[in-house]
Amino acid sequence: MIDPGLIAAGFTVGFLVGLTGIGGGSLMTPALIFFAGVKPSVAVGTDLLYSFITKSAGSVAHMRQGTAHKKTVLLLLTGSVPGSIIAGILYTRAKAVMGESLEHLILKALGAALLTMAVVLIVGAFRAAPLRQDAEENLESGSLFLPFAGFVVGFLMVFTSVGSGTLITAALFALRPWLGASRIVGTDILHAAVLIPVAAVGHITSGSVDYMMAANLVIGSIPAVLLGSRFSVVMPERALRTIVASVLALAGLKLV
């Protein structure tokens, strides 16, 4: 059944994903919990499916624009894929043992994650401008930390669907400043498109995905993420990131 409200939500979040690399789990998961009355575990699982389709479309757009750094994506995946596999095993076992009490745990974890994302975004919005891209060949010192950052994000995504955008974006600004804003966004989106199917396995096998809801969200998000990807090359990010950070902080406080 077509739901205009869900389509509008998909469009809004999809545009933010394409524009900044953030917004998938950070905004969609709490929106489904607050406004659609969805159980936390189903909100996480449904968001992961929605985010996979949305970010796959966004990654194609960024690769065509040349705003995705494949070497950095591979380094992140060496940590994020094992992190998601380990978390997926723990999630499946925890759901079998804890049942409904796991919903409360996910809710609190999501709230803490959103507050963390808000702080990261605010700090990132006021960082100094990135170094020039022609310095790329001399700035590989952060490579060893990228797999660790990927592991943390991969683990966190399984339980909250939050992290692929905001945490990876923050890590790339710190470890790969020479990429520049648009390539950091594109790199994050490509990494998420590869990682999310791994993170979603536990939710799919345990039935924590609402496919009709995800379909409505995707109808709105696909054109929006392509549009946002176009704007990511030219639009300033500071004001937008500050606004998104404020929304995340309010949602996080409500959940914790």
N, C-alpha and C positions, 0 to 999 in steps of 0.2 A: 504494500500500500504506500502511495506517495504521501510524504509528510513535508509540507512546505517549511515548517519550523526547523526540521532536521537538515533540509537542503540549505537553508539560509545559514545555519550553524556551520555546515560543512564548507560553504563558500567563504565565510569570514575567517575561519581557522586556516583553510587552504591558502588563502591569500597571504596570511601572516607566515605560513610555512615557506611559501615560495619567496617571500620578501626577505625574511630574516633567518630562516632555518629553524625557528622555534614556533611553538604554538600547538603542536600535535597533542602529546600527552599532557603538557602543562595546562592547556586550556580546554581541550575537548573532554578529557576524563572528568574533571570536576563539573563541567557543564552538563554532562550526561547524568551525573549523580544528583546535582542540585535541581535541574530543570526538567529532566525526563524521569526522575525517580528510579534510575537503574541501580541495581546492586553494584557495589564497588568492583567485585571480581568481573562481572559482565561488562561494566564500563571500561575496565582496563583491557579485557580481551577484545571487545568490539573496537576500541580505539586503536589497538595494535593492527587489526585488519585494515581499518580505514586509513591509518597512517602509512601502511605498506603500499597501498594502491596510490595514495596521494603523493608520497615521496618518490615512488617509482616514476610517476609522470614528471615530477619536478626534477629528478636526477637526469632524465633524458634532455630536458630543456637546458639544464646547466652544462651538461657535457657538450651539447651543440654550441653553446656560447663560449666554451672553453673555460668555464668557471668552476671546474671540479678538478682537484689535484689527486690523481689516482694513486700515487706513491704514498701519500699521507693516509688515504683510505685503507690501503693494504696494511699499514702499520697499526692503525686503529683496530682493524678486524682481527689481528693476531691476538688481541686481548679481549675484545668484546664478544666474539663468538664463544670462546670457552666460558666467559662469565655468564652468558645467557644460557648455555647448556647446563652449567652447574645450578644456576638459579631455577631453571625449568624443572630439574629433577627434584629440587627442594620444594618447589611450589606444588607439584603433583602429590608429593608425599604429605605436605602440610594440609592440603585440602582434604585428603582422605582421612587424616587423623583429627583435624581441628573442626572441620565442617563449617558451620555458620560463624563460629568465633574468628575464623580467618578473615571474614568480611570486616570486622572491627579493626583487626591488625592492618589490613590493607588501607583502610580509611585513614588511620593515624600515620602510616608510612607515607601515604600520598600527601597529607597535610605538611609533614616535615619536609618532603621533597619539594613541594611548591614554595615553601618559605625559603629553602636553600636556593631554588632557582631565582626567586625575586632578588635576593642579595647578590647573586652572581651577575644577574642582568644589570642591576644598578651600578655595580662596580665596573662591569664591562662597558657600560654606556659612557663612562667618563675616563676611560683609558686614553693614553696618548695615541695619536695617529699611528698606524702601522708603518713599519719601515718600508723602504722602497723595494719593489719586487725584484729589482736587478741585484739585490743582495742575497738572493735565494741560495746560490751555490755555497756561500760562506756561513750559512746559518742552519746547520743540521744538528746542532747540539741538543735539541729537544727530542730527537727521535726516540731515545730510549724510554722516555716517559709516556709516549703516545700509547703503547700497548697497555700500560697500567691504567691510563685514563679510560681506554676502551673497555677494560675489564670491569671497572666500577660502573660505567654506564650500562654495559650489557647485563650485569647482574641486577641493577636497579630497575631497568625497563620491564623485566618479567613481572615484578610485583606491583609497579605503579604506572607503567607505560610512560613515565617521565624521565627525561635525561638525555635522550639522543640529540635533541636540538640544543638546549641551553647549556648543559655541561660540556658537550663536545665543542660547541661554539666558543665557550670560555677557555677551554683547554687550547684550542687552536689560536686564539688571540694571544695566549701566553707563550705557546711553544712554536707557533708558526706565524708570527706577525707579518712577515714578508709576503704572505699570501694575499693580503688585502681583504677588505670586508666581503666583496662579492664572491671571491674564490673560497673564503672560509665558509660562507653559506652554502655554496654549491658542493663543497667537499663534505660538509656535514650531511646534506640531504642524500648524496650518493651513498655514504656510509650507512645511513639509516635504512635506505632501501634494501641493502644487502643484509643488514643485521636483523631487522624486524621479523622476517619469517622464522628465524631461529628462536627469537624471544617469544613468538606467538604459539609455538608448538604445544606447550603445556596447557594453554587456555583452550585451544581447539580440541585437544583430546579429552579435556574435562568438561566440555560443553559450555564454556564461559564466553561465548561469542553470539551476539544477536545479528544474524546475517542481513535481515531486512533493514535494520537500523543502519548498519554499515553501508548498505547500498544507497540509502537516502543521503547519507553524509557524503559519499563519493560523488553522487550526481552534482552536488554543489561544489565539491572541492577540486575536481579535475580542471575545469576552466579557470578557477581562481588561482591554483598553484602555478599554472602556466603564466597567468597574468602577473602574479607576484614575482616570479622568476625574472620576467622582463624588467620590472621596476627595480629589482635588487641591484642592478648595475649602476643606477643613477640616484636612487633616493637615499637621503641621509637617515641614519638609524637611531641617533641618540634619543630624540623625542619619543619615537615609537617604542624603543626598548624600555624607556622609563614608564610609559603608560602601561605596557604589558606587565612590567615588574610590579606595578601597583595592583593590577588585577590579580596577579598570582599571589601576592602577599595577603590580600583580602580573602581569597579562596582558601589559602593555607591556614590562616587563623581560624576560619570557620570550621575547618576539618579537625584541627587539633584541639 
